[in-house]
C-alpha cells in the first residue's frame, strides 16, 4: 500500500460555476457557503452527518470528530480560540459520556485539535468527487470525508486512477491539500457469499429474531459459484404499514440487480437433501439501483447515462408464514455465548458461536456511527464478533462484479466499515453497539468483507 499526496500543477479554474471558493474559507463562512453549495448541486446533508453540520453552525470551522485508541473524543476546529474550545467541549462531553462503553478505553476526554477544513467543506468536496469519479469503472474505489484525517480520502486501484482523480480535482477546483489519495489493493469490496451448511431449527418461545438464519432456494446471480439453497442472516424484524417485515441484504435475493422486489421466497429450515421448509414469506421491497445517484455525462461529450447506484444493500420480506414456520420476535437480536476466542485481536476481539436462545438482546434506539467506536456483529457463520469502526458514510464502487453479472459498476453511498470478522452466511447480520442496560443499539446490517467488515445503515 502506498500513501500519496496529490500535487496539482497549473491554472485551476471553473468557468460559469456557482461553487464556493476552492481555497479554505474563513471559519465563519464555511458552514453557510458549503451547505448552500451542497444544496444547490442536489446533494442533501446526509443523516449520519447532520450532527456535524449542527455543531459547525454553533462553532463555525468545526471539522468533525472521532474516537482515538485511548478513548478520547478528538474534534477538529479551524481556529483554536479558548471560547471555541470551551464551547466544543461543552457540546461534545455528553457525546463522549454516551459512548464510553463502546470504546477500547473508557477514561478519555474531549480534545480539540487544529484542523485545516470544516466538515461542510469536506462533505461538499466528497460529494463533488463522488459524482465525478464513481460509477465509471476507472479504478476509484472509495471516497470518504475522513473525520480522523480532516481530509477527503480517495482510495484507488492504480497510479493511472490517481491521475484520473487529479484531473477531476483540477476541473472542480478542489485544493490538492484537501485530498489524500491512497493507492493499493486492500480496498476491495466484496458482497458476502451466502452459506450452505446445515442450520438447526429455532426452538425457543420468542421465535425468529435478528442474527438467526434464513434461507432461499436459489444461487445468487452475482456469484457464479453459488448454488441454492443458500443461507443468509436475518437482520431484524420490523413493522411497516401495519405489516410485519423481515430485513436482510438485497444480495441474498435471487436478482440482486432487479429494479425492485423479485419475489424471492425465504425459509427458516434447511433439511436433509437440501429441502427448505418453514416458509416465512417473499421479498416485497428492494431498492432500485437507480434511486440515489444522478446520471452523468463524460465531460459533456456524451448523453447522460444512468449509474448503478444505491445507498443500501437491503430488502424487505413480508412475513406471511406457512404452518411450519416459527413466530418472529419483534425488536430482538440473538444473544451469542463465547465459545471460541481467537488470537487475532487486531482484526476482531471476540468470536462467539453458541447461542442463548431464550435470552435475546433487546433493540433500543438507533444512534449514528462514528469512527473509533467498537461495534458488534451477530451472524450465522462467525457468530458474535466485534471490531473498531474505521470508516463512516463512505461512497464506494464495486467494479469487480460488473463482468460477472453484466451490469454496473455499482456505486454504494454512505456505507460504514470496520475491523470485525465475518464470513459466508453472515450477510444481513445485525451490526450493533452494547447499551448500558444490556441491550443493543442497532446500527445497520452487514453486507460485505475484505475491509474486512462493511455494513449498511439501518433506518
RODO-2510 file (C-alpha; in nm, 4 decimals, decimal comma):
residues 459
     n   res          X          Y          Z
     1     x     0,0000     0,0000     0,0000
     2     x     0,1278     0,3433    -0,0855
     3     x     0,0134     0,6733     0,0548
     4     x     0,0443     0,9742    -0,1702
     5     x    -0,0453     1,3413    -0,1579
     6     x    -0,1590     1,4662    -0,4966
     7     x     0,0243     1,7728    -0,6214
     8     x    -0,1667     1,9711    -0,8820
     9     x     0,0347     2,1959    -1,1129
    10     x    -0,1131     2,4587    -1,3419
    11     x    -0,4016     2,7011    -1,3598
    12     x    -0,7141     2,5872    -1,1741
    13     x    -1,0407     2,7392    -1,2888
    14     x    -1,4062     2,6615    -1,3426
    15     x    -1,5974     2,8846    -1,5783
    16     x    -1,9604     2,9728    -1,5205
    17     x    -1,9761     2,7906    -1,1855
    18     x    -2,1811     2,8602    -0,8751
    19     x    -1,9484     2,6710    -0,6403
    20     x    -1,7826     2,8341    -0,3401
    21     x    -1,4192     2,9388    -0,3421
    22     x    -1,1904     2,6370    -0,3533
    23     x    -0,9344     2,7616    -0,1024
    24     x    -1,0025     2,7187     0,2708
    25     x    -1,2583     2,9703     0,3869
    26     x    -1,2803     3,1945     0,6856
    27     x    -1,4303     2,9665     0,9527
    28     x    -1,7267     3,1978     0,9921
    29     x    -1,8162     3,1439     0,6271
    30     x    -1,7604     2,7725     0,5888
    31     x    -2,0882     2,6240     0,7077
    32     x    -2,3290     2,8550     0,5296
    33     x    -2,1432     2,8696     0,1977
    34     x    -2,0719     2,4999     0,1672
    35     x    -2,4101     2,3876     0,2953
    36     x    -2,5715     2,6178     0,0389
    37     x    -2,3453     2,4888    -0,2380
    38     x    -2,4243     2,1306    -0,1425
    39     x    -2,7977     2,2014    -0,1657
    40     x    -2,7606     2,3850    -0,4971
    41     x    -2,5973     2,0777    -0,6505
    42     x    -2,8758     1,8458    -0,5410
    43     x    -2,6839     1,6915    -0,2516
    44     x    -2,8722     1,6566     0,0722
    45     x    -2,6970     1,6721     0,4076
    46     x    -2,6656     1,3065     0,4989
    47     x    -2,8476     1,1922     0,8081
    48     x    -2,5325     1,0347     0,9520
    49     x    -2,3540     1,3714     0,9204
    50     x    -2,6299     1,6128     1,0196
    51     x    -2,4881     1,6378     1,3725
    52     x    -2,1552     1,7651     1,2376
    53     x    -2,3350     2,0380     1,0420
    54     x    -2,5280     2,1390     1,3530
    55     x    -2,2097     2,1699     1,5579
    56     x    -2,0454     2,3716     1,2793
    57     x    -2,3392     2,6110     1,2835
    58     x    -2,2771     2,6761     1,6537
    59     x    -1,8962     2,6702     1,6259
    60     x    -1,8018     2,7728     1,2684
    61     x    -1,4973     2,5899     1,1404
    62     x    -1,5759     2,2617     1,3190
    63     x    -1,4092     1,9768     1,1267
    64     x    -1,5790     1,6683     1,2706
    65     x    -1,4681     1,4301     1,5449
    66     x    -1,3590     1,0707     1,6008
    67     x    -1,2624     0,8442     1,8913
    68     x    -0,8925     0,7579     1,9277
    69     x    -0,7187     0,4483     2,0670
    70     x    -0,7165     0,5943     2,4195
    71     x    -1,0899     0,6574     2,4268
    72     x    -1,0648     1,0328     2,3677
    73     x    -1,3148     1,2210     2,1561
    74     x    -1,0905     1,4213     1,9215
    75     x    -1,2505     1,7191     1,7474
    76     x    -1,1083     1,9455     1,4784
    77     x    -1,1523     2,3241     1,4670
    78     x    -1,0073     2,5732     1,2205
    79     x    -0,9474     2,8265     1,4984
    80     x    -0,8073     2,7271     1,8373
    81     x    -0,9562     3,0055     2,0441
    82     x    -1,0371     2,9344     2,4064
    83     x    -1,4020     3,0279     2,3780
    84     x    -1,4459     2,7935     2,0815
    85     x    -1,2612     2,5092     2,2509
    86     x    -1,4719     2,5525     2,5637
    87     x    -1,7946     2,5520     2,3643
    88     x    -1,6939     2,2434     2,1685
    89     x    -1,6042     2,0597     2,4871
    90     x    -1,9352     2,1593     2,6416
    91     x    -2,1271     2,0340     2,3362
    92     x    -1,9308     1,7116     2,2911
    93     x    -1,8873     1,5979     2,6527
    94     x    -2,2329     1,4324     2,6540
    95     x    -2,1432     1,2505     2,3303
    96     x    -1,8267     1,1100     2,4866
    97     x    -2,0081     1,0041     2,8034
    98     x    -2,2742     0,8227     2,5994
    99     x    -2,0123     0,6324     2,4002
   100     x    -1,7597     0,5418     2,6716
   101     x    -1,8886     0,1880     2,6961
   102     x    -1,8343     0,1405     2,3205
   103     x    -1,4679     0,2415     2,3097
   104     x    -1,1472     0,0453     2,3712
   105     x    -1,0863     0,2586     2,6820
   106     x    -1,3430     0,4403     2,8951
   107     x    -1,1204     0,7052     3,0561
   108     x    -1,0905     0,9507     2,7676
   109     x    -1,1632     1,3230     2,7496
   110     x    -1,2654     1,5688     2,4764
   111     x    -0,9625     1,7046     2,2904
   112     x    -0,9658     1,9830     2,0311
   113     x    -0,7047     1,9929     1,7549
   114     x    -0,6440     2,2495     1,4854
   115     x    -0,7879     2,1425     1,1513
   116     x    -0,7444     2,2913     0,8073
   117     x    -1,1000     2,2367     0,6853
   118     x    -1,4509     2,2463     0,8238
   119     x    -1,6666     1,9382     0,7872
   120     x    -1,9098     2,1140     0,5493
   121     x    -1,6136     2,1819     0,3209
   122     x    -1,5024     1,8191     0,3289
   123     x    -1,8545     1,6862     0,2760
   124     x    -1,9075     1,9162    -0,0219
   125     x    -1,5809     1,8125    -0,1893
   126     x    -1,6578     1,4469    -0,1146
   127     x    -1,9958     1,4797    -0,2855
   128     x    -1,8409     1,6517    -0,5872
   129     x    -1,5759     1,3840    -0,6260
   130     x    -1,8251     1,1003    -0,5785
   131     x    -2,0390     1,2360    -0,8599
   132     x    -1,7355     1,2893    -1,0837
   133     x    -1,5410     0,9674    -1,0150
   134     x    -1,7571     0,6759    -0,9014
   135     x    -1,9523     0,4502    -1,1339
   136     x    -1,7126     0,4980    -1,4274
   137     x    -1,5018     0,1854    -1,3857
   138     x    -1,1843     0,3957    -1,3724
   139     x    -1,0303     0,2294    -1,0670
   140     x    -1,1579     0,4687    -0,7993
   141     x    -1,2807     0,2523    -0,5132
   142     x    -1,3738     0,4709    -0,2187
   143     x    -1,4268     0,8373    -0,1293
   144     x    -1,4533     0,9485     0,2320
   145     x    -1,4840     1,2770     0,4189
   146     x    -1,2486     1,1489     0,6872
   147     x    -1,3154     1,2725     1,0393
   148     x    -0,9821     1,1443     1,1705
   149     x    -0,7638     1,2941     0,8955
   150     x    -0,9566     1,6166     0,8308
   151     x    -0,9240     1,5454     0,4609
   152     x    -1,1143     1,3831     0,1788
   153     x    -0,9595     1,0388     0,1337
   154     x    -0,9766     0,8731    -0,2087
   155     x    -0,8701     0,5095    -0,2422
   156     x    -0,7673     0,3963    -0,5917
   157     x    -0,6510     0,0744    -0,7575
   158     x    -0,3597     0,2140    -0,9609
   159     x    -0,1398     0,5115    -1,0384
   160     x    -0,3470     0,5737    -1,3522
   161     x    -0,6591     0,6000    -1,1385
   162     x    -0,4758     0,8513    -0,9175
   163     x    -0,4022     1,0641    -1,2246
   164     x    -0,7706     1,0485    -1,3166
   165     x    -0,8561     1,1767    -0,9677
   166     x    -0,6075     1,4637    -1,0087
   167     x    -0,7613     1,5665    -1,3402
   168     x    -1,1124     1,5736    -1,1936
   169     x    -0,9936     1,7710    -0,8907
   170     x    -0,8458     2,0319    -1,1236
   171     x    -1,1737     2,0618    -1,3146
   172     x    -1,3666     2,1011    -0,9898
   173     x    -1,1166     2,3479    -0,8370
   174     x    -1,0719     2,1324    -0,5279
   175     x    -0,7463     2,2224    -0,3478
   176     x    -0,4841     1,9477    -0,3579
   177     x    -0,4123     1,9964     0,0128
   178     x    -0,7687     1,8855     0,0939
   179     x    -0,7365     1,5391    -0,0610
   180     x    -0,5295     1,2304     0,0235
   181     x    -0,5058     0,9588    -0,2414
   182     x    -0,4241     0,6046    -0,1256
   183     x    -0,3144     0,3518    -0,3844
   184     x    -0,3238    -0,0216    -0,3212
   185     x    -0,5136    -0,3493    -0,3423
   186     x    -0,6599    -0,3525     0,0075
   187     x    -0,9714    -0,1533    -0,0736
   188     x    -1,1629    -0,4329    -0,2488
   189     x    -1,5311    -0,4544    -0,1592
   190     x    -1,6924    -0,7957    -0,1858
   191     x    -2,0511    -0,8886    -0,1003
   192     x    -2,0568    -1,1797     0,1422
   193     x    -2,1436    -1,5105    -0,0251
   194     x    -2,4411    -1,6877     0,1329
   195     x    -2,3527    -2,0058     0,3229
   196     x    -2,4748    -2,3581     0,2509
   197     x    -2,4103    -2,5651     0,5658
   198     x    -2,6733    -2,7216     0,7937
   199     x    -2,8648    -2,4968     1,0319
   200     x    -3,0532    -2,6100     1,3421
   201     x    -3,4189    -2,5241     1,3949
   202     x    -3,5411    -2,2336     1,6063
   203     x    -3,6932    -2,3796     1,9239
   204     x    -3,7420    -2,1004     2,1758
   205     x    -4,0530    -1,9171     2,2819
   206     x    -3,9579    -1,5835     2,1234
   207     x    -3,9164    -1,7202     1,7720
   208     x    -3,7036    -1,5957     1,4843
   209     x    -3,5002    -1,2811     1,5639
   210     x    -3,2086    -1,0806     1,4272
   211     x    -2,8984    -1,2988     1,3964
   212     x    -3,0901    -1,6166     1,3036
   213     x    -3,0538    -1,7999     0,9725
   214     x    -3,2876    -1,7560     0,6771
   215     x    -3,2698    -1,9491     0,3508
   216     x    -3,3634    -1,9011    -0,0141
   217     x    -3,3788    -2,1760    -0,2778
   218     x    -3,1610    -2,0022    -0,5390
   219     x    -2,7955    -1,9380    -0,6005
   220     x    -2,7098    -1,5676    -0,6206
   221     x    -2,6915    -1,4133    -0,9672
   222     x    -2,3743    -1,2173    -0,8866
   223     x    -2,1872    -1,5245    -0,7582
   224     x    -2,1271    -1,7927    -1,0272
   225     x    -2,0161    -2,0410    -0,7583
   226     x    -2,3334    -2,0020    -0,5542
   227     x    -2,5782    -2,2900    -0,5892
   228     x    -2,9009    -2,2921    -0,3964
   229     x    -3,0258    -2,3414    -0,1348
   230     x    -2,8232    -2,0665     0,0263
   231     x    -2,8198    -1,9132     0,3719
   232     x    -2,8091    -1,5542     0,4934
   233     x    -2,8743    -1,3911     0,8314
   234     x    -3,1885    -1,2086     0,9377
   235     x    -3,1027    -0,8503     1,0341
   236     x    -3,4092    -0,7614     1,2357
   237     x    -3,7894    -0,7786     1,2437
   238     x    -3,9792    -0,4532     1,1862
   239     x    -4,3293    -0,3189     1,1306
   240     x    -4,4256    -0,1279     0,8158
   241     x    -4,7740    -0,0102     0,7157
   242     x    -4,9346    -0,2455     0,9646
   243     x    -4,7403    -0,5487     0,8406
   244     x    -4,4537    -0,7453     0,9929
   245     x    -4,1433    -0,7398     0,7722
   246     x    -3,8052    -0,9099     0,7943
   247     x    -3,4949    -0,7139     0,6905
   248     x    -3,1924    -0,8756     0,5263
   249     x    -2,9473    -0,8000     0,2431
   250     x    -3,0715    -0,7356    -0,1072
   251     x    -2,7987    -0,9585    -0,2497
   252     x    -2,9482    -1,2519    -0,0591
   253     x    -3,2392    -1,2482    -0,3043
   254     x    -3,2280    -1,4102    -0,6468
   255     x    -3,1893    -1,0986    -0,8627
   256     x    -2,9674    -0,8503    -0,6838
   257     x    -2,9809    -0,6073    -0,9758
   258     x    -3,3565    -0,6051    -1,0200
   259     x    -3,5338    -0,2703    -1,0158
   260     x    -3,7472    -0,3561    -0,7176
   261     x    -3,8596    -0,6755    -0,5468
   262     x    -3,8220    -1,0082    -0,7292
   263     x    -4,0459    -1,2216    -0,5066
   264     x    -3,7685    -1,4468    -0,3715
   265     x    -3,9173    -1,6825    -0,1086
   266     x    -3,7339    -1,7202     0,2226
   267     x    -3,7442    -2,0129     0,4626
   268     x    -3,6469    -2,0958     0,8204
   269     x    -3,5132    -2,4505     0,8000
   270     x    -3,2701    -2,6469     0,5867
   271     x    -3,3342    -3,0192     0,5973
   272     x    -3,1896    -3,3428     0,4667
   273     x    -3,1196    -3,3346     0,0937
   274     x    -3,1388    -2,9578     0,0769
   275     x    -3,5128    -2,9388     0,1378
   276     x    -3,6298    -2,5997     0,2691
   277     x    -3,9353    -2,5646     0,4913
   278     x    -4,0880    -2,3152     0,7288
   279     x    -4,1689    -2,0534     0,4623
   280     x    -4,1537    -1,7025     0,6091
   281     x    -4,2725    -1,5004     0,3098
   282     x    -4,1342    -1,3420    -0,0068
   283     x    -3,9271    -1,0355    -0,0868
   284     x    -4,1663    -0,7447    -0,1373
   285     x    -3,9385    -0,4391    -0,1374
   286     x    -3,5888    -0,3836    -0,2726
   287     x    -3,4223    -0,0563    -0,3648
   288     x    -3,3658     0,0095    -0,7317
   289     x    -3,0082     0,0717    -0,8383
   290     x    -3,1187     0,3996    -0,9959
   291     x    -3,2721     0,5632    -0,6919
   292     x    -2,9834     0,7635    -0,5495
   293     x    -2,7048     0,8889    -0,7764
   294     x    -2,7634     1,1425    -1,0528
   295     x    -2,6915     1,0485    -1,4115
   296     x    -2,3618     1,1590    -1,5582
   297     x    -2,2106     1,2619    -1,8911
   298     x    -1,8432     1,2165    -1,9699
   299     x    -1,7080     1,5740    -1,9878
   300     x    -2,0343     1,6810    -2,1507
   301     x    -1,9479     1,4925    -2,4716
   302     x    -2,1958     1,2059    -2,4324
   303     x    -2,5642     1,1914    -2,3394
   304     x    -2,6374     1,1483    -1,9720
   305     x    -2,6119     0,7886    -1,8554
   306     x    -2,7791     0,6351    -1,5531
   307     x    -2,5456     0,4866    -1,2930
   308     x    -2,5982     0,1673    -1,0995
   309     x    -2,6182     0,3314    -0,7609
   310     x    -2,7938     0,2774    -0,4296
   311     x    -2,7479     0,3674    -0,0642
   312     x    -2,8463     0,0372     0,0971
   313     x    -2,7920    -0,3336     0,0348
   314     x    -3,1246    -0,4103     0,1983
   315     x    -3,4516    -0,5826     0,1180
   316     x    -3,7814    -0,6448     0,2976
   317     x    -3,9588    -0,9795     0,3286
   318     x    -4,3259    -0,9500     0,4190
   319     x    -4,3973    -1,2036     0,6907
   320     x    -4,6640    -1,4441     0,5602
   321     x    -4,5717    -1,7756     0,7241
   322     x    -4,6906    -2,1211     0,6337
   323     x    -4,7956    -2,3728     0,9005
   324     x    -4,4395    -2,4958     0,9645
   325     x    -4,2798    -2,1514     1,0096
   326     x    -4,1963    -2,0181     1,3565
   327     x    -4,3208    -1,6931     1,5055
   328     x    -4,0901    -1,3913     1,4869
   329     x    -3,9643    -1,1734     1,7713
   330     x    -4,0011    -0,8019     1,7048
   331     x    -3,7163    -0,5887     1,8403
   332     x    -3,4651    -0,8595     1,9339
   333     x    -3,1173    -0,9828     1,8353
   334     x    -2,9949    -1,3332     1,9144
   335     x    -2,7526    -1,3434     2,2091
   336     x    -2,4355    -1,5418     2,1381
   337     x    -2,2168    -1,7018     2,4081
   338     x    -1,8385    -1,7091     2,3940
   339     x    -1,7062    -2,0486     2,2860
   340     x    -1,4080    -1,9878     2,0561
   341     x    -1,1710    -1,6989     2,1427
   342     x    -0,9490    -1,6014     1,8505
   343     x    -0,5909    -1,4798     1,8814
   344     x    -0,6095    -1,2253     1,6012
   345     x    -0,7236    -0,9391     1,8240
   346     x    -0,6198    -0,6741     1,5714
   347     x    -0,8984    -0,7726     1,3360
   348     x    -1,1610    -0,8644     1,5909
   349     x    -1,1650    -0,9018     1,9634
   350     x    -1,4036    -1,1923     2,0243
   351     x    -1,5542    -1,4860     1,8401
   352     x    -1,8821    -1,6268     1,9774
   353     x    -2,0899    -1,9105     1,8319
   354     x    -2,3149    -2,0873     2,0832
   355     x    -2,6426    -1,9048     2,1404
   356     x    -2,8518    -1,8352     2,4481
   357     x    -3,1791    -1,8977     2,2707
   358     x    -3,4135    -1,7841     2,5472
   359     x    -3,2350    -1,4600     2,6372
   360     x    -3,2016    -1,2370     2,3278
   361     x    -3,0788    -0,8791     2,3228
   362     x    -3,3492    -0,6130     2,3200
   363     x    -3,3015    -0,3492     2,0485
   364     x    -3,3117     0,0090     2,1771
   365     x    -3,2892     0,3417     1,9954
   366     x    -3,0610     0,3718     1,6918
   367     x    -2,7700     0,6163     1,7056
   368     x    -2,5256     0,7327     1,4399
   369     x    -2,1930     0,5549     1,3949
   370     x    -1,8619     0,7345     1,4496
   371     x    -1,5052     0,6402     1,3671
   372     x    -1,3297     0,4698     1,6585
   373     x    -1,6355     0,3034     1,8125
   374     x    -1,6269    -0,0702     1,8858
   375     x    -1,9340    -0,2378     1,7339
   376     x    -2,0628    -0,5952     1,7245
   377     x    -2,1999    -0,8189     1,4511
   378     x    -2,4215    -1,1247     1,5112
   379     x    -2,4104    -1,3568     1,2108
   380     x    -2,4919    -1,7187     1,1342
   381     x    -2,1374    -1,8253     1,0432
   382     x    -1,8970    -1,6377     1,2677
   383     x    -2,1469    -1,5595     1,5422
   384     x    -2,0819    -1,2557     1,7586
   385     x    -1,7682    -1,0682     1,6532
   386     x    -1,6501    -0,7204     1,7465
   387     x    -1,4229    -0,4604     1,5906
   388     x    -1,3300    -0,0937     1,5646
   389     x    -1,5051     0,1254     1,3075
   390     x    -1,2521     0,2800     1,0693
   391     x    -1,4718     0,4400     0,8005
   392     x    -1,8112     0,6086     0,8223
   393     x    -2,0513     0,7192     0,5472
   394     x    -1,8109     0,6434     0,2622
   395     x    -1,9054     0,6202    -0,1061
   396     x    -1,7624     0,3202    -0,2893
   397     x    -1,7586     0,1429    -0,6223
   398     x    -1,7873    -0,2342    -0,6628
   399     x    -1,6422    -0,2576    -1,0113
   400     x    -1,5189    -0,6177    -0,9878
   401     x    -1,8691    -0,7657    -1,0198
   402     x    -1,9681    -0,5913    -1,3427
   403     x    -1,8258    -0,8639    -1,5666
   404     x    -1,9867    -1,1434    -1,3670
   405     x    -2,3433    -1,0140    -1,3851
   406     x    -2,3240    -0,7882    -1,6895
   407     x    -2,4179    -0,4565    -1,5286
   408     x    -2,2520    -0,1839    -1,3263
   409     x    -2,0131    -0,0894    -1,1903
   410     x    -2,2174    -0,0485    -0,8737
   411     x    -2,1929     0,2579    -0,6519
   412     x    -2,2845     0,2285    -0,2844
   413     x    -2,3297     0,5558    -0,0980
   414     x    -2,2779     0,6212     0,2758
   415     x    -2,1556     0,2794     0,3895
   416     x    -1,9562     0,2021     0,7041
   417     x    -1,6543    -0,0228     0,7535
   418     x    -1,4711    -0,1706     1,0491
   419     x    -1,2400    -0,4458     1,1702
   420     x    -1,4818    -0,7181     1,2737
   421     x    -1,4690    -1,0737     1,1415
   422     x    -1,7301    -1,2131     0,9022
   423     x    -1,7696    -1,4934     0,6510
   424     x    -2,0106    -1,6612     0,4091
   425     x    -2,3618    -1,6759     0,5538
   426     x    -2,3259    -1,3629     0,7685
   427     x    -2,4885    -1,1405     0,5033
   428     x    -2,7738    -0,9430     0,6545
   429     x    -2,6452    -0,9809     1,0113
   430     x    -2,7332    -0,7012     1,2555
   431     x    -2,4489    -0,4644     1,3463
   432     x    -2,4984    -0,3093     1,6879
   433     x    -2,3482    -0,1380     1,9909
   434     x    -2,3947    -0,2501     2,3500
   435     x    -2,6126    -0,0284     2,5690
   436     x    -2,5704     0,0381     2,9395
   437     x    -2,8880    -0,1574     3,0207
   438     x    -2,7581    -0,4725     2,8497
   439     x    -2,9465    -0,4212     2,5248
   440     x    -2,8436    -0,3457     2,1672
   441     x    -2,8243    -0,0141     1,9814
   442     x    -2,8915    -0,1230     1,6220
   443     x    -2,6627     0,0457     1,3650
   444     x    -2,7194    -0,1459     1,0434
   445     x    -2,6927    -0,4776     0,8601
   446     x    -2,3710    -0,6407     0,7413
   447     x    -2,3182    -0,6988     0,3685
   448     x    -1,9544    -0,7421     0,2715
   449     x    -1,5976    -0,8105     0,3708
   450     x    -1,2290    -0,7598     0,2804
   451     x    -1,2486    -0,4311     0,4626
   452     x    -1,2881    -0,6653     0,6472
   453     x    -1,6436    -0,5691     0,7568
   454     x    -1,8945    -0,3451     0,5733
   455     x    -2,2479    -0,2546     0,6673
   456     x    -2,5487    -0,0542     0,5555
   457     x    -2,7103     0,1911     0,7964
   458     x    -3,0398     0,0769     0,9475
   459     x    -3,3380     0,3090     0,9404
***
